[in-house]
Amino acid sequence: QVQLAESGGGLVQVGGSLRLSCAASGSIAEMNSLNWYRQVPGKERELVAKLLSSRVTHYLASVEGRFTISRDNGKNTLYLQMNSLKPEDTGVYYCNAVRVVVAGPVPKTLRSEYWGQGTQVTVSS
C-alpha cells in the first residue's frame, strides 16, 4: 500500500558526494525503522544504514563516518548523504521501511515492509 521511490543516484568520481532521496506515498512518521540497502551483482543485498523511530542510527562499518541517514517527516522523505565515495560503494541502493503494530481482538504482532525500486550509484576510479 505504501510506495517508496528513490532518486539521486548517478555516476561520480572517487571522493565525490551524492545525496539519495526516498519519497514515500504515505506517512513515514509511523514507521519503526527506515533503512538503506545496496546490492552488487552476484552478491547478497546488505544493510547500509538504519534509522529507528527513536532517532538512533546504525551504519555498515565500511560507510560509517562517510554516510549519514536522515528523514524529513513533513516531506515524508528519507535521505542518505554519501561523502568521500569509494569504488566499493558502487551498487543499486534501495530504501526500505518497516512498521510493526499489535492489533486484533486477540493481540497479534503484524509486520509490514516496503521497498523502493532502487537507484544506481556508480563510483569510478
HUNOR-V327152 format. One line per field, one symbol per residue. phi: phi as a letter, one per 30 degrees, with the letter a starting at -180 (. if undefined). burial: + if it has 9 or more other ideal C-beta (glycine too) atoms within 8 Angstrom, else -. Layout:
phi: ???
burial: ???
This chain:
phi: .dcbbdajdlcbdejdbbbcbbccdbdcddddbbbbcbbceibddbdcabbdddidbbbdedcejccbcabbddchbcbbdcchdbedddlccbcbbbbbbcbjdcebdcccbbbddjbdbbccd
burial: -+-+-++++--+-+--++++++++---+--+-+++++++------+-+++++----+-++--+---+-+-+----+++++++--+---+-++++++++++-----------+-+-+-++++-+--
